Amino acid sequence: MDADIHDQWTSFEEYEARSWDQFLDRLKMEYLELTTEEQGSMDHLRKLCKENAGINLLEEEQLMSFKRRFMNIAQKCLKPPAVTGNRELVELFVKIFNSIFQDAFNSKLSI
């Protein structure tokens, strides 16, 4: 752990009180991205899809990695209070494959 971060964290009253639950709540308040990561977000899913838009169908390892990451975030997004519905998740997931199939189709036509 970075010494500066260590100093910051140990200065929290919750740390000094040795209350793990309160300390964790304080960290979530200080680092809003922790809550987003814990609950999942549609922005995170869209970014993941954008990053993987060019996956080739022959890149099975990369496809499976994308699927695992997508499903992990999607499951978080569906937990109450849900930030999305199943339909939107399916459309987002399928959109990646539509892009892949479209690219493959276009490359075949240009031969």
N, C-alpha and C positions, 0 to 999 in steps of 0.2 A: 504494500500500500504506500502511496505517495506520502511523504512526511507532512506536507501541507494539508492534505485531506485528513490524515490522522489527527493533526492538531485541531482542525475544524470540528471533526466529529467528537473528539474527546472534550471539547468545550461545551457541547450541548448539555443542558441540565438533565435531559433524559439519560444521557450516558453516565453522568455522575451519579444519578439515582439508581443506576443498574436495573432499569426497567426495560427489558427487551421489547415488549409490545409498544411502549411509548416511544422508545428510540426508533423503532421501525416506522411508526407513524410520523415521526419527525423527519426521517429520511425521505419518506414519500411526499411530505409537504415541501421539503427543500429541493427534491429532484422529481419534478412532475413527470418526467419521462418514465419513471419506475411504474407509476400507476398506469400509464398508457401501455407499457410493455406487459404489465400484469393483466390488463383487461383486453388488450388487443385494440387495433384501430383500423378503420378502412383505409386511411392514408398509408399506413404501413403495408397493407395488402396491395394497394395500387402501386406503391413503389416497388414491392417485390415483383409484381407482374411486369412492370415496365423494365426492370433489370433483366428479366428472363424472357423478354419478348422474342429474342432471336434464337432461342434454343432449337437445335436441329433434332429431328425425331430419332436420329441414330445416337444421340448423346444420352443414353439411357440413365447413366449415373446422375447427370445434371438434371434430367427430368424428374427422377425420383427424389432428388434433393429438393427441388422446387416444390414438388407435391407435399413432402413432409413439412416444409416450412410454411406453405400455404395452409395446410390443414391445422397446424398448431395455432396459427394466428386466427384462422376462421373459427375454430372451436372456442377461443377466448371471446371473439366478437358475438357469438351466439349465447353465451352465458348471461343470465339476467344481471343487470338490465341490458338486454341485447341492443347492440348498436346497428344491427342490420338483420336482414332475413336470409333464409336459405336460398331463395331465388336469386337475389343479388350476388351472393357468393358463387353460385353455380355459373351465372352469366360471366362473372369476372374470371373464373377459372377457365371456362370454355373459350373465352376470348383469346387467351394465350395460344390455344391449339388452333383456333381459326387462323391466327397470324402465321403459325408454323405451316399449316396446310396450304395457305395462300402463297407463302414464299416458295414452298416445294412445287406447287402447281405452276407458278410463274416461271420458275427456273426450268421446268420441263418444256414449257412452251417456247422458251428462247433457244432451245437446242436446235 
